[in-house]
């Protein structure tokens, strides 16, 4: 693994350790507010109200469970589980016969999520320290893998999808919400560490993102939601402001505005073929 990749990972760890310690939100449209994810994403406010307060840090860009059914007894794995919001929602649906494991690369996030699980009485949820490219999960064990605004932060997206494929049972499902772009970002944007850790600089094009999942072996790939990352004028201005703060100095205001308009929030669903397929 090269020094540049390690530097990016260290920067991401530092950024999200701060989120865990401050219980603050990311560069998403709720940035700098105490908003609930139900205010700007497709979450049910009543469901969120039943979760531990620190589970919802406002770090998502979609809801990977919104259009994905979870059955009682399912084994669910969440890639980049943060404060635990999606793990706890999945655990409610799997019931006590099911199991949920959240994996996060940031020790502070894992500690926060474990504390939330204890507070909420979620004894069917476990949180493990690990990286998306090297999951601490056995082969062919999960029924469903979810992720919310995390793979865009992973330098090797092909490896991330390959690991998800390895962990899923034959016939298992994948549902990931993420930030992608409609065209490749300029080199100056991609080389900015600040833009990368703000969920922007590492975003792949939609075609490359889907292609990485397909090359890992996933089939029945479908984009089930695709919307502008900033859907309202106020949100667009907030995104522009966020991007301008992290953009390298070579990018002027006009170019920053154009680039800010490239970002999309999508949810990709796919499956691992059955052995008899």
C-alpha positions as a Markdown table, in Angstrom:
| # | Residue | x | y | z |
|---|---|---|---|---|
| 1 | Unk | 0.0 | 0.0 | 0.0 |
| 2 | Unk | 1.5 | 3.3 | -1.0 |
| 3 | Unk | 2.2 | 6.3 | 1.2 |
| 4 | Unk | -0.4 | 8.4 | -0.6 |
| 5 | Unk | -3.2 | 5.9 | 0.2 |
| 6 | Unk | -2.1 | 5.7 | 3.8 |
| 7 | Unk | -2.1 | 9.5 | 4.1 |
| 8 | Unk | -5.7 | 9.6 | 2.8 |
| 9 | Unk | -6.7 | 6.9 | 5.3 |
| 10 | Unk | -5.1 | 8.7 | 8.1 |
| 11 | Unk | -6.9 | 11.9 | 7.1 |
| 12 | Unk | -10.2 | 10.1 | 7.0 |
| 13 | Unk | -9.6 | 8.6 | 10.4 |
| 14 | Unk | -8.8 | 12.0 | 11.9 |
| 15 | Unk | -11.8 | 13.6 | 10.4 |
| 16 | Unk | -14.3 | 10.9 | 11.6 |
| 17 | Unk | -12.7 | 10.6 | 15.0 |
| 18 | Unk | -13.6 | 14.3 | 15.4 |
| 19 | Unk | -17.1 | 13.6 | 14.3 |
| 20 | Unk | -17.4 | 10.9 | 16.9 |
| 21 | Unk | -15.9 | 13.0 | 19.6 |
| 22 | Unk | -18.1 | 16.1 | 18.8 |
| 23 | Unk | -21.2 | 14.2 | 17.7 |
| 24 | Unk | -21.2 | 16.5 | 14.7 |
| 25 | Unk | -22.3 | 16.2 | 11.1 |
| 26 | Unk | -20.2 | 15.9 | 7.9 |
| 27 | Unk | -20.2 | 18.0 | 4.7 |
| 28 | Unk | -23.7 | 16.8 | 3.8 |
| 29 | Unk | -26.6 | 19.2 | 3.5 |
| 30 | Unk | -27.1 | 19.2 | 7.3 |
| 31 | Unk | -23.5 | 20.4 | 7.9 |
| 32 | Unk | -23.1 | 22.4 | 11.0 |
| 33 | Unk | -26.7 | 21.8 | 12.2 |
| 34 | Unk | -28.4 | 19.6 | 14.7 |
| 35 | Unk | -30.7 | 18.2 | 12.1 |
| 36 | Unk | -32.0 | 14.7 | 12.1 |
| 37 | Unk | -31.3 | 12.5 | 9.1 |
| 38 | Unk | -35.1 | 12.4 | 8.7 |
| 39 | Unk | -34.9 | 16.2 | 7.8 |
| 40 | Unk | -32.9 | 15.7 | 4.7 |
| 41 | Unk | -32.8 | 12.0 | 3.9 |
| 42 | Unk | -35.4 | 9.2 | 3.4 |
| 43 | Unk | -35.6 | 8.2 | 7.1 |
| 44 | Unk | -38.6 | 7.8 | 9.3 |
| 45 | Unk | -38.5 | 10.4 | 12.1 |
| 46 | Unk | -40.5 | 8.1 | 14.4 |
| 47 | Unk | -38.0 | 5.3 | 13.9 |
| 48 | Unk | -35.0 | 7.6 | 14.5 |
| 49 | Unk | -36.7 | 8.9 | 17.7 |
| 50 | Unk | -36.4 | 5.4 | 19.2 |
| 51 | Unk | -32.7 | 5.2 | 18.7 |
| 52 | Unk | -29.9 | 6.3 | 21.0 |
| 53 | Unk | -29.4 | 10.1 | 20.5 |
| 54 | Unk | -25.8 | 9.8 | 19.3 |
| 55 | Unk | -26.5 | 7.1 | 16.7 |
| 56 | Unk | -27.5 | 9.6 | 14.1 |
| 57 | Unk | -24.5 | 11.8 | 13.3 |
| 58 | Unk | -25.9 | 13.2 | 10.0 |
| 59 | Unk | -23.1 | 11.6 | 8.0 |
| 60 | Unk | -25.2 | 9.8 | 5.4 |
| 61 | Unk | -26.1 | 10.7 | 1.8 |
| 62 | Unk | -29.0 | 8.3 | 1.4 |
| 63 | Unk | -30.8 | 5.5 | 3.2 |
| 64 | Unk | -29.6 | 2.0 | 2.1 |
| 65 | Unk | -32.5 | 0.4 | 3.9 |
| 66 | Unk | -35.3 | 2.5 | 2.4 |
| 67 | Unk | -35.9 | 0.3 | -0.6 |
| 68 | Unk | -34.3 | -2.9 | 0.7 |
| 69 | Unk | -36.3 | -5.5 | 2.7 |
| 70 | Unk | -34.7 | -7.0 | 5.8 |
| 71 | Unk | -36.2 | -10.3 | 6.9 |
| 72 | Unk | -36.4 | -11.7 | 10.4 |
| 73 | Unk | -33.2 | -13.8 | 11.1 |
| 74 | Unk | -31.1 | -12.0 | 8.5 |
| 75 | Unk | -27.4 | -11.4 | 9.1 |
| 76 | Unk | -26.6 | -7.8 | 8.1 |
| 77 | Unk | -23.2 | -6.2 | 7.8 |
| 78 | Unk | -22.8 | -2.4 | 7.6 |
| 79 | Unk | -19.7 | -1.0 | 6.0 |
| 80 | Unk | -18.6 | 2.2 | 7.8 |
| 81 | Unk | -21.1 | 2.0 | 10.5 |
| 82 | Unk | -20.4 | 5.3 | 12.3 |
| 83 | Unk | -22.6 | 5.9 | 15.3 |
| 84 | Unk | -24.7 | 2.9 | 14.4 |
| 85 | Unk | -27.9 | 4.4 | 12.9 |
| 86 | Unk | -28.3 | 1.9 | 10.1 |
| 87 | Unk | -27.2 | -1.1 | 12.2 |
| 88 | Unk | -29.9 | -0.3 | 14.8 |
| 89 | Unk | -32.6 | 0.2 | 12.2 |
| 90 | Unk | -31.6 | -3.1 | 10.6 |
| 91 | Unk | -31.5 | -4.9 | 14.0 |
| 92 | Unk | -35.1 | -3.9 | 14.6 |
| 93 | Unk | -36.1 | -5.7 | 11.4 |
| 94 | Unk | -34.0 | -8.8 | 11.9 |
| 95 | Unk | -35.4 | -9.5 | 15.3 |
| 96 | Unk | -33.6 | -11.4 | 18.0 |
| 97 | Unk | -33.0 | -14.3 | 15.7 |
| 98 | Unk | -31.0 | -12.0 | 13.4 |
| 99 | Unk | -27.6 | -10.4 | 13.7 |
| 100 | Unk | -26.0 | -7.2 | 12.7 |
| 101 | Unk | -22.3 | -6.3 | 12.6 |
| 102 | Unk | -21.0 | -2.8 | 11.9 |
| 103 | Unk | -17.5 | -2.3 | 10.7 |
| 104 | Unk | -15.7 | 1.1 | 11.0 |
| 105 | Unk | -12.0 | 2.0 | 10.6 |
| 106 | Unk | -12.2 | 4.7 | 13.3 |
| 107 | Unk | -11.7 | 3.5 | 16.9 |
| 108 | Unk | -13.6 | 6.5 | 18.3 |
| 109 | Unk | -16.6 | 5.6 | 16.1 |
| 110 | Unk | -16.5 | 2.0 | 17.3 |
| 111 | Unk | -16.5 | 3.1 | 20.9 |
| 112 | Unk | -19.4 | 5.5 | 20.3 |
| 113 | Unk | -21.4 | 2.8 | 18.5 |
| 114 | Unk | -20.8 | 0.2 | 21.2 |
| 115 | Unk | -21.9 | 2.7 | 23.8 |
| 116 | Unk | -25.1 | 3.4 | 21.8 |
| 117 | Unk | -25.8 | -0.3 | 21.5 |
| 118 | Unk | -25.5 | -0.7 | 25.2 |
| 119 | Unk | -27.8 | 2.3 | 25.9 |
| 120 | Unk | -30.4 | 1.1 | 23.4 |
| 121 | Unk | -30.3 | -2.5 | 24.5 |
| 122 | Unk | -29.3 | -3.8 | 21.1 |
| 123 | Unk | -27.8 | -7.2 | 22.1 |
| 124 | Unk | -28.0 | -8.5 | 18.5 |
| 125 | Unk | -25.7 | -5.8 | 17.2 |
| 126 | Unk | -21.9 | -5.9 | 17.3 |
| 127 | Unk | -19.3 | -3.3 | 16.2 |
| 128 | Unk | -15.8 | -4.3 | 14.9 |
| 129 | Unk | -12.8 | -2.1 | 14.1 |
| 130 | Unk | -11.7 | -2.8 | 10.6 |
| 131 | Unk | -11.3 | -1.4 | 7.0 |
| 132 | Unk | -13.8 | -1.8 | 4.2 |
| 133 | Unk | -11.0 | -3.2 | 2.0 |
| 134 | Unk | -10.2 | -5.9 | 4.6 |
| 135 | Unk | -13.4 | -6.8 | 6.4 |
| 136 | Unk | -13.1 | -8.7 | 9.7 |
| 137 | Unk | -16.0 | -11.0 | 8.7 |
| 138 | Unk | -15.9 | -14.7 | 7.5 |
| 139 | Unk | -16.6 | -15.7 | 3.9 |
| 140 | Unk | -20.1 | -16.4 | 2.7 |
| 141 | Unk | -21.9 | -15.4 | 5.9 |
| 142 | Unk | -24.0 | -12.3 | 5.4 |
| 143 | Unk | -27.5 | -12.1 | 3.9 |
| 144 | Unk | -27.3 | -8.3 | 3.3 |
| 145 | Unk | -24.5 | -5.8 | 3.2 |
| 146 | Unk | -25.4 | -2.1 | 3.5 |
| 147 | Unk | -23.3 | 1.1 | 3.5 |
| 148 | Unk | -24.0 | 4.8 | 3.6 |
| 149 | Unk | -21.7 | 7.4 | 2.1 |
| 150 | Unk | -18.5 | 5.3 | 2.8 |
| 151 | Unk | -17.2 | 3.7 | -0.3 |
| 152 | Unk | -16.5 | 7.1 | -1.8 |
| 153 | Unk | -14.0 | 7.5 | 1.0 |
| 154 | Unk | -12.2 | 4.2 | 0.1 |
| 155 | Unk | -9.2 | 4.6 | -2.2 |
| 156 | Unk | -9.6 | 1.1 | -3.7 |
| 157 | Unk | -13.2 | 0.8 | -4.6 |
| 158 | Unk | -12.7 | -2.4 | -6.5 |
| 159 | Unk | -11.2 | -4.0 | -3.4 |
| 160 | Unk | -14.1 | -2.7 | -1.3 |
| 161 | Unk | -16.7 | -4.3 | -3.5 |
| 162 | Unk | -14.6 | -7.5 | -3.8 |
| 163 | Unk | -14.6 | -7.8 | 0.0 |
| 164 | Unk | -18.4 | -7.2 | 0.2 |
| 165 | Unk | -18.8 | -10.0 | -2.4 |
| 166 | Unk | -16.6 | -12.4 | -0.4 |
| 167 | Unk | -18.5 | -11.8 | 2.8 |
| 168 | Unk | -22.0 | -12.3 | 1.3 |
| 169 | Unk | -23.6 | -15.7 | 1.1 |
| 170 | Unk | -24.5 | -16.9 | -2.4 |
| 171 | Unk | -27.8 | -15.2 | -3.1 |
| 172 | Unk | -26.9 | -12.4 | -0.7 |
| 173 | Unk | -27.8 | -8.8 | -1.4 |
| 174 | Unk | -26.0 | -5.5 | -1.5 |
| 175 | Unk | -27.5 | -2.0 | -0.9 |
| 176 | Unk | -25.2 | 1.0 | -0.8 |
| 177 | Unk | -26.0 | 4.7 | -0.8 |
| 178 | Unk | -23.1 | 6.9 | -1.9 |
| 179 | Unk | -21.9 | 10.0 | -3.6 |
| 180 | Unk | -20.9 | 9.7 | -7.3 |
| 181 | Unk | -20.3 | 12.2 | -10.1 |
| 182 | Unk | -21.7 | 12.7 | -13.5 |
| 183 | Unk | -18.2 | 13.2 | -15.0 |
| 184 | Unk | -14.6 | 12.7 | -13.7 |
| 185 | Unk | -13.5 | 15.4 | -11.3 |
| 186 | Unk | -10.6 | 17.6 | -12.3 |
| 187 | Unk | -7.1 | 16.4 | -11.2 |
| 188 | Unk | -6.8 | 19.3 | -8.8 |
| 189 | Unk | -10.1 | 18.3 | -7.1 |
| 190 | Unk | -9.1 | 14.6 | -6.9 |
| 191 | Unk | -5.7 | 15.5 | -5.4 |
| 192 | Unk | -7.0 | 17.6 | -2.6 |
| 193 | Unk | -6.9 | 15.7 | 0.7 |
| 194 | Unk | -9.4 | 18.2 | 2.2 |
| 195 | Unk | -11.9 | 17.5 | -0.6 |
| 196 | Unk | -11.4 | 13.8 | -0.2 |
| 197 | Unk | -12.1 | 13.5 | 3.5 |
| 198 | Unk | -15.2 | 15.8 | 3.0 |
| 199 | Unk | -16.8 | 13.0 | 0.9 |
| 200 | Unk | -16.2 | 14.9 | -2.4 |
| 201 | Unk | -12.7 | 14.4 | -3.8 |
| 202 | Unk | -12.9 | 10.6 | -3.8 |
| 203 | Unk | -16.2 | 10.3 | -5.5 |
| 204 | Unk | -16.1 | 8.1 | -8.7 |
| 205 | Unk | -18.2 | 8.5 | -11.7 |
| 206 | Unk | -21.5 | 6.5 | -11.6 |
| 207 | Unk | -20.2 | 4.3 | -14.4 |
| 208 | Unk | -17.0 | 3.5 | -12.7 |
| 209 | Unk | -18.8 | 2.9 | -9.4 |
| 210 | Unk | -21.2 | 0.4 | -10.9 |
| 211 | Unk | -18.3 | -1.1 | -12.9 |
| 212 | Unk | -16.3 | -1.7 | -9.7 |
| 213 | Unk | -19.3 | -3.6 | -8.3 |
| 214 | Unk | -19.8 | -5.6 | -11.5 |
| 215 | Unk | -16.1 | -6.5 | -11.7 |
| 216 | Unk | -16.3 | -7.9 | -8.2 |
| 217 | Unk | -18.9 | -10.4 | -9.4 |
| 218 | Unk | -22.2 | -8.7 | -8.5 |
| 219 | Unk | -25.2 | -9.2 | -10.7 |
| 220 | Unk | -28.7 | -7.7 | -11.0 |
| 221 | Unk | -27.2 | -4.3 | -10.5 |
| 222 | Unk | -29.7 | -1.5 | -10.3 |
| 223 | Unk | -29.6 | 2.2 | -9.3 |
| 224 | Unk | -32.8 | 2.5 | -7.3 |
| 225 | Unk | -32.4 | 6.1 | -6.5 |
| 226 | Unk | -30.5 | 8.9 | -8.2 |
| 227 | Unk | -30.8 | 12.5 | -7.2 |
| 228 | Unk | -28.8 | 15.7 | -7.1 |
| 229 | Unk | -26.7 | 15.7 | -3.9 |
| 230 | Unk | -28.1 | 19.1 | -3.2 |
| 231 | Unk | -31.7 | 19.1 | -4.2 |
| 232 | Unk | -32.8 | 22.6 | -3.1 |
| 233 | Unk | -31.3 | 26.0 | -3.7 |
| 234 | Unk | -30.2 | 26.4 | -0.1 |
| 235 | Unk | -28.7 | 23.0 | -0.1 |
| 236 | Unk | -26.8 | 23.7 | -3.3 |
| 237 | Unk | -25.3 | 26.8 | -1.8 |
| 238 | Unk | -24.3 | 24.8 | 1.3 |
| 239 | Unk | -22.6 | 22.3 | -0.9 |
| 240 | Unk | -20.9 | 25.0 | -2.9 |
| 241 | Unk | -19.7 | 26.6 | 0.3 |
| 242 | Unk | -18.4 | 23.2 | 1.6 |
| 243 | Unk | -16.6 | 22.4 | -1.6 |
| 244 | Unk | -15.1 | 25.9 | -1.9 |
| 245 | Unk | -13.7 | 25.5 | 1.6 |
| 246 | Unk | -11.9 | 22.4 | 0.7 |
| 247 | Unk | -11.1 | 23.0 | -3.0 |
| 248 | Unk | -7.5 | 23.6 | -3.9 |
| 249 | Unk | -6.6 | 27.3 | -4.6 |
| 250 | Unk | -6.3 | 26.6 | -8.4 |
| 251 | Unk | -10.1 | 26.1 | -8.6 |
| 252 | Unk | -11.9 | 29.5 | -8.9 |
| 253 | Unk | -15.4 | 30.2 | -7.8 |
| 254 | Unk | -17.0 | 29.6 | -11.2 |
| 255 | Unk | -15.2 | 26.2 | -11.5 |
| 256 | Unk | -16.1 | 25.3 | -8.0 |
| 257 | Unk | -19.7 | 26.0 | -8.7 |
| 258 | Unk | -19.6 | 23.8 | -11.8 |
| 259 | Unk | -17.9 | 21.0 | -9.9 |
| 260 | Unk | -20.4 | 21.2 | -7.1 |
| 261 | Unk | -23.2 | 20.5 | -9.6 |
| 262 | Unk | -21.6 | 17.2 | -10.6 |
| 263 | Unk | -22.3 | 15.3 | -7.4 |
| 264 | Unk | -25.2 | 12.9 | -7.2 |
| 265 | Unk | -26.6 | 10.8 | -4.3 |
| 266 | Unk | -27.4 | 7.3 | -5.5 |
| 267 | Unk | -28.4 | 3.9 | -4.0 |
| 268 | Unk | -27.0 | 0.8 | -5.8 |
| 269 | Unk | -28.6 | -2.6 | -5.2 |
| 270 | Unk | -27.1 | -5.8 | -6.4 |
| 271 | Unk | -26.8 | -9.5 | -5.5 |
| 272 | Unk | -24.3 | -12.3 | -5.4 |
| 273 | Unk | -25.2 | -15.1 | -7.7 |
| 274 | Unk | -26.4 | -18.3 | -6.2 |
| 275 | Unk | -24.2 | -21.4 | -6.5 |
| 276 | Unk | -26.7 | -23.0 | -8.8 |
| 277 | Unk | -27.2 | -19.9 | -11.0 |
